[in-house]
Amino acid sequence: MAKEMIAMLLAGGQGSRLYALTQKLAKPAVPFGGKYRIIDFPLSNCVNSGIDTVGILTQYQPMVLNEYIGNGQPWDLDRLYGGVHVLPPYQQASGSDWYKGTANAIYQNISFIERYNPQYVIILSGDQICKQDYSDFLRFHKEKGAEFSVAVMEVPWEEAPRFGLMVADETDRITEFQEKPKHPKSNLASMGIYIFNWDILKKYLVEDEADPNSENDFGNNIIPNLLRDNRSMYAYRFSGYWKDVGTISSLWEANMEVLDPEHSGINLFDDEWKIYSRNSGMPGHKISPEAVIENSMVTDGCRISGSVKHSILFAGVRVEAGAEVEDAVVMGGSVIKSGAVVKHCIIAENVVVGENAIVGAMPADGEKGVATVGSGVYIGDGAKIGPNAMVNNNVKDGDVQW
Amino acid sequence: MVNTNTSALGIIFPNSYDSLVPDLVSERLMASIPFAGRYRMVDFLLSSMVNSGIDNISIIVRKNYHSLMDHLGSGREWDLTRKNGGLNIFPPYSEKNVKIYSGRVEAVASILDFLKNQKEKYVILSDTHIAANFDFHRMLEEHIESGADVSIAYKKEEIPAGFKNIQVSKGDLYYTLLVKDSRVKRIFINSPEPGIQNVSMNIYIMNREFLMEQVTGAYARGYIYFERDILAPRLEKLHVHAYEFQGYTARVSDMKSYFDENMKLLDDANLDGLFAPSPVYTKIRDDNPTRYINGATAKNVMVADGCVIEGNLENCVLSRGVKVGKGATVKNCVLMQDTVIEDGADVEYLITDKNVTISAGKTLKGTDTFPIYVAKGQVV
């Protein structure tokens, strides 16, 4: 039986701008919002939109991601026919290749897509925080009789030059594509989410692969080629919360926005559109008599004896008595020892911040740095980590890093 | 063969001692009583069995078992979705005799055909009124070493207060043991003895064929209770080994003990005793993390995921999805899942069942010795 639409999720990105956080894992596996990983958002969107077949294209540091996805059961994607499949580059009779670009990654998996013989393929990106109903996007695509549609967000004109922009007419038909232009003609930024008619996508992938000068990239090659041929291309306007969490500061900011769903628009508390994840299975969190907790999110397994303000604590975090945590994102299993001060920063998984150590600082004098400590790092007693520091190696007792 | 699976299967009696907590089981059974925030009583036993390598577990239900079926599903969360063994739920078998079983003999008799076809050499029988992190593997090893016919796990403790109200007419008995050199010399039934006793945990290990043989014989004679009718009269002939469990236990024997055992978990030492060394599994609900909104305060509480706290919490155990409104004060309470305490309500010494709502501004206070219980779905 053919599937109407299947999803291909591009999860190969290294996320090099997240430095310390992506040394050992791919960007889509980066933890977010207390108990999620970034990839939970597109996967949950798929399931909630009725898409039951998802290919995940991985390449960089796939181990954590592979283990996390497993058989797809947490997202209800363990299916007899379809379900979730992790697709790394593989050896073929004619030789093997890493994925050269986003288009090439899909090209190398044409046979996977053909097993399901879909009418439509939706291309998703694994590095955005967004709740989106893809079935509404598909309805639009069908209504317009499109061969290709792209989800776009209206962005402020002054920020438009940072994006790939779609110039569209009054019927939303795309007439031009501008990649990070100096003089934007549109403020409709591409979200990197596309729906293709499968026959069209396949034709252009094959053609693109045959072109030795191509970068095999959707934005730089496939979309310009579609435009050149005057294909039926439409821009689907999305107006909900959308955030590319490609940098430390945007990741930190998006986490902080979770604490304020009334204003930020990212609501993780929506029973109608649940975000699924692999659960920690720990008992409820504990707040001891001497602890202070204000305006924060706390996940199962945490033990709090210190002070936690405006922060997000992932599963199993410990904050010992006398420690202070403020404006911080502290990922699973990390321990903040007594007297330590952790502010305006991101602490990755399984970090130990030693007694009386200081990590980060509240913004002052135009300094807005988000200190970042990579996973598994040990910060020695009394050490000091400055607000712009990226720490990837253990820090000795009393050391100072800026 | 790789030595991963213990050669024992588990048989669980989920309705034992239902009569001691009539309010809590009005729409469920002992096994599915919510406990320790996000868990149900049966989770501790199932997880302990699974963590001890037991992956063939049967639950012989008597009545009110819909909530248990809903909780367990296919058994996936406990890793019990297996081709061989896994989780089996035996509903009352109404074809042969419409009667609902009352004792273990009748219960086991109803699954004799199933037991005959199993491969495990040993069986482990257990109730669900005790939450513990129990190493069945260790008990089994000791059982094999002792060469006993039957092993009984017991705990040295005072007889739980709730047992003193036990109604023999409802079929619930409790047992204390006279132990000498790790051998059970006498089994006392419903003994009122004060002070520390060897209180049976109603956990038994024996050879599968031995169990089948004994139950077949006893059932034919119209016997009901495994302990009273099979073991107690024959302690001279049978070698009954006593296995002392020294770990942490939370025993539900009445509403008061239910409240106290929840509260005891606010002490880290007790919490670690119950949740270590092995993890405890439960049904996944995919709740978001708990959110403390501006103005909320919390002191000495255990809170599961999915709660939204805007009011003031002190000395409480909250299950998943509880909402506490602005200016509400919640002290010394056990709140089960999806309880809503509306703005400005003031509650103390309260046990709320699932989906209870305490309306805005209401005051409701029980006492230390007599916590107020609000039944499932009630709006106060």
Interface residues (C-beta under 8 A of the other chain):
Chain A: G33 G34 K35 Q73 P74 L259 L268 F269 K274 I275 Y276 S277 N279 G281 M282 P283 G284 H285 K286 I287 S288 P289 A291 I293 E294 N295 S296 M297 V298 T299 D300 R303 I312 L313 F314
Chain B: A36 G37 R38 Y39 R76 L266 D268 L271 F275 P279 V280 Y281 T282 I284 D286 N288 P289 T290 R291 Y292 I293 N294 A296 T297 A298 K299 N300 V301 M302 V303 A304 D305 V308 V317 L318 S319
